[in-house]
């Protein structure tokens, strides 16, 4: 009786600890996120490259040392309602889902806060599990971190080049050999245009398609100067 019960107790104990570990992993980002109000984080992609000995180039710069046209252009390109939604843009998400078979096929509708949640705590790729974790994290990030700081973190961890260039400073120097604070509107448009896929798109040698997208987002940014108000310190 005792010998039969012992393996069963051991199994229950292992299951219990496994459940505790999973819950702890899920809750950990919610405990860490408020610290990023003052701590400069790294992305999971950067950590992965470090682990495998790959190159990572990044110089953290405060938003005040970035040309104002760049965050405005990135918002106009990536998340037009960034200043008004609370982490998830349900209007854009609904429109994206209407054009998709299911949530994993939805194109667009991913806010900067959602992208930040993915870059800081989750993994790339498309899956219902990741989206299910991403939504509440994005809402939490938007609740505990001011909009200006969200944008500052995002610009400093986004992948902006094919060879381990992370953050706008590394991206600007790679593409234009100048610091982020000296970017022009045209250069900001090119950086915003390559942001969705910096490994296949180049701001330094932009193809016609990239130039076309850059022109579109540059025009949007020029008409959306009200964005600057939510990024004031």
Protein Blocks (a to p, Z undefined) as FASTA:
>chain_A
ZZmmmmmmmmmmmmmmmmmmmmmmmmmmmmmmmmmmmpccddfklmmmmmnopacddddd
dfklgcfklmmmmmmmmommlmmmgoiafklmmmmmmmpfblmlpgghiafklmmmmmmm
mcedjdfklmmmmmmmmmmmmmmpcfklmmmmmmmmpccbfnopacjklmmmmmnopafk
lpcfklmmmmmmmmmmmmlpcfklccfklmmmmmmmmmmmmmmmmmmmmmpZZ
